[in-house]
Amino acid sequence: MHIEQVKKYVISSLACSVLMLHSLAVAALGTQVNGAGGSRPGLFVMSLLLGLFGIVLVRLINRLPVLTPWLLLAPLVPTLVYVVYFKVIA
């Protein structure tokens, strides 16, 4: 394996894990918001966009086509956080 490919793997895994972690954190923060304001849907959209950006960034780093079924993974993380939190806790 060439060093360039290893660099791509390392940068891709770091970028995806950091952005998915932030997506998860923003989604978890959205479950803790009180009140009838618009911050809960806004935080949900922000977490969706962070996850989407993470997947697109990995695809761009590896010079792969951006449109892929992997883009369906982006809304999965925040949606699972909201569903689990509101089914179990509330």
Phi and psi in degrees as GROMACS dihedral restraints (atoms count N, CA, C in turn):
[ dihedral_restraints ]
;  ai    aj    ak    al  type     phi  dphi    fc
    3     4     5     6     1   -82.2    20    10
    4     5     6     7     1   154.9    20    10
    6     7     8     9     1   -64.3    20    10
    7     8     9    10     1   -31.3    20    10
    9    10    11    12     1   -64.4    20    10
   10    11    12    13     1   -40.1    20    10
   12    13    14    15     1   -67.7    20    10
   13    14    15    16     1   -38.0    20    10
   15    16    17    18     1   -64.6    20    10
   16    17    18    19     1   -41.4    20    10
   18    19    20    21     1   -59.9    20    10
   19    20    21    22     1   -42.9    20    10
   21    22    23    24     1   -62.9    20    10
   22    23    24    25     1   -42.4    20    10
   24    25    26    27     1   -62.7    20    10
   25    26    27    28     1   -44.2    20    10
   27    28    29    30     1   -66.3    20    10
   28    29    30    31     1   -48.0    20    10
   30    31    32    33     1   -64.9    20    10
   31    32    33    34     1   -39.5    20    10
   33    34    35    36     1   -63.8    20    10
   34    35    36    37     1   -44.8    20    10
   36    37    38    39     1   -67.6    20    10
   37    38    39    40     1   -38.6    20    10
   39    40    41    42     1   -65.8    20    10
   40    41    42    43     1   -45.4    20    10
   42    43    44    45     1   -62.8    20    10
   43    44    45    46     1   -45.9    20    10
   45    46    47    48     1   -66.8    20    10
   46    47    48    49     1   -43.3    20    10
   48    49    50    51     1   -68.2    20    10
   49    50    51    52     1   -39.3    20    10
   51    52    53    54     1   -67.0    20    10
   52    53    54    55     1   -45.4    20    10
   54    55    56    57     1   -69.6    20    10
   55    56    57    58     1   -36.5    20    10
   57    58    59    60     1   -68.5    20    10
   58    59    60    61     1   -35.2    20    10
   60    61    62    63     1   -63.8    20    10
   61    62    63    64     1   -42.7    20    10
   63    64    65    66     1   -67.0    20    10
   64    65    66    67     1   -36.5    20    10
   66    67    68    69     1   -61.7    20    10
   67    68    69    70     1   -43.7    20    10
   69    70    71    72     1   -65.0    20    10
   70    71    72    73     1   -40.5    20    10
   72    73    74    75     1   -65.8    20    10
   73    74    75    76     1   -41.6    20    10
   75    76    77    78     1   -67.8    20    10
   76    77    78    79     1   -37.4    20    10
   78    79    80    81     1   -65.9    20    10
   79    80    81    82     1   -40.6    20    10
   81    82    83    84     1   -66.7    20    10
   82    83    84    85     1   -36.7    20    10
   84    85    86    87     1   -64.0    20    10
   85    86    87    88     1   -36.6    20    10
   87    88    89    90     1   -64.4    20    10
   88    89    90    91     1   -26.0    20    10
   90    91    92    93     1   -77.3    20    10
   91    92    93    94     1   -17.8    20    10
   93    94    95    96     1   -94.8    20    10
   94    95    96    97     1    -5.0    20    10
   96    97    98    99     1   -74.3    20    10
   97    98    99   100     1   131.7    20    10
   99   100   101   102     1  -101.8    20    10
  100   101   102   103     1   159.1    20    10
  102   103   104   105     1    99.4    20    10
  103   104   105   106     1   169.8    20    10
  105   106   107   108     1  -100.2    20    10
  106   107   108   109     1    17.9    20    10
  108   109   110   111     1   -70.9    20    10
  109   110   111   112     1  -179.8    20    10
  111   112   113   114     1   -91.3    20    10
  112   113   114   115     1    14.6    20    10
  114   115   116   117     1   -76.1    20    10
  115   116   117   118     1   -31.6    20    10
  117   118   119   120     1   -64.6    20    10
  118   119   120   121     1   -49.8    20    10
  120   121   122   123     1   -65.5    20    10
  121   122   123   124     1   -33.3    20    10
  123   124   125   126     1   -65.0    20    10
  124   125   126   127     1   -41.9    20    10
  126   127   128   129     1   -67.5    20    10
  127   128   129   130     1   -34.7    20    10
  129   130   131   132     1   -64.0    20    10
  130   131   132   133     1   -43.7    20    10
  132   133   134   135     1   -65.7    20    10
  133   134   135   136     1   -40.1    20    10
  135   136   137   138     1   -62.6    20    10
  136   137   138   139     1   -40.1    20    10
  138   139   140   141     1   -68.0    20    10
  139   140   141   142     1   -35.7    20    10
  141   142   143   144     1   -62.5    20    10
  142   143   144   145     1   -44.3    20    10
  144   145   146   147     1   -67.7    20    10
  145   146   147   148     1   -37.1    20    10
  147   148   149   150     1   -63.2    20    10
  148   149   150   151     1   -43.3    20    10
  150   151   152   153     1   -64.5    20    10
  151   152   153   154     1   -41.1    20    10
  153   154   155   156     1   -64.1    20    10
  154   155   156   157     1   -42.4    20    10
  156   157   158   159     1   -64.3    20    10
  157   158   159   160     1   -36.9    20    10
  159   160   161   162     1   -62.0    20    10
  160   161   162   163     1   -44.7    20    10
  162   163   164   165     1   -68.8    20    10
  163   164   165   166     1   -41.7    20    10
  165   166   167   168     1   -64.4    20    10
  166   167   168   169     1   -39.4    20    10
  168   169   170   171     1   -63.1    20    10
  169   170   171   172     1   -42.1    20    10
  171   172   173   174     1   -63.0    20    10
  172   173   174   175     1   -41.9    20    10
  174   175   176   177     1   -64.9    20    10
  175   176   177   178     1   -38.7    20    10
  177   178   179   180     1   -70.8    20    10
  178   179   180   181     1   -39.2    20    10
  180   181   182   183     1   -60.6    20    10
  181   182   183   184     1   -40.5    20    10
  183   184   185   186     1   -88.4    20    10
  184   185   186   187     1     6.2    20    10
  186   187   188   189     1    54.8    20    10
  187   188   189   190     1    47.8    20    10
  189   190   191   192     1  -109.8    20    10
  190   191   192   193     1   161.5    20    10
  192   193   194   195     1   -61.1    20    10
  193   194   195   196     1   138.5    20    10
  195   196   197   198     1   -72.2    20    10
  196   197   198   199     1   -40.1    20    10
  198   199   200   201     1   -75.7    20    10
  199   200   201   202     1   114.2    20    10
  201   202   203   204     1  -152.9    20    10
  202   203   204   205     1   158.1    20    10
  204   205   206   207     1   -63.2    20    10
  205   206   207   208     1   -17.6    20    10
  207   208   209   210     1   -62.9    20    10
  208   209   210   211     1   -20.6    20    10
  210   211   212   213     1   -64.9    20    10
  211   212   213   214     1   -20.0    20    10
  213   214   215   216     1   -71.8    20    10
  214   215   216   217     1   -14.6    20    10
  216   217   218   219     1   -72.8    20    10
  217   218   219   220     1   -27.4    20    10
  219   220   221   222     1   -58.1    20    10
  220   221   222   223     1   -47.5    20    10
  222   223   224   225     1   -78.4    20    10
  223   224   225   226     1    -7.8    20    10
  225   226   227   228     1   -68.2    20    10
  226   227   228   229     1   -44.6    20    10
  228   229   230   231     1   -63.4    20    10
  229   230   231   232     1   -54.7    20    10
  231   232   233   234     1   -64.5    20    10
  232   233   234   235     1   -35.3    20    10
  234   235   236   237     1   -64.9    20    10
  235   236   237   238     1   -42.4    20    10
  237   238   239   240     1   -63.3    20    10
  238   239   240   241     1   -38.2    20    10
  240   241   242   243     1   -61.4    20    10
  241   242   243   244     1   -46.9    20    10
  243   244   245   246     1   -66.5    20    10
  244   245   246   247     1   -42.6    20    10
  246   247   248   249     1   -66.4    20    10
  247   248   249   250     1   -46.6    20    10
  249   250   251   252     1   -64.7    20    10
  250   251   252   253     1   -43.3    20    10
  252   253   254   255     1   -64.9    20    10
  253   254   255   256     1   -46.9    20    10
  255   256   257   258     1   -78.7    20    10
  256   257   258   259     1   -20.3    20    10
  258   259   260   261     1   -81.1    20    10
  259   260   261   262     1   -41.3    20    10
  261   262   263   264     1   -84.8    20    10
  262   263   264   265     1   -47.5    20    10
  264   265   266   267     1   -83.9    20    10
  265   266   267   268     1   -51.5    20    10
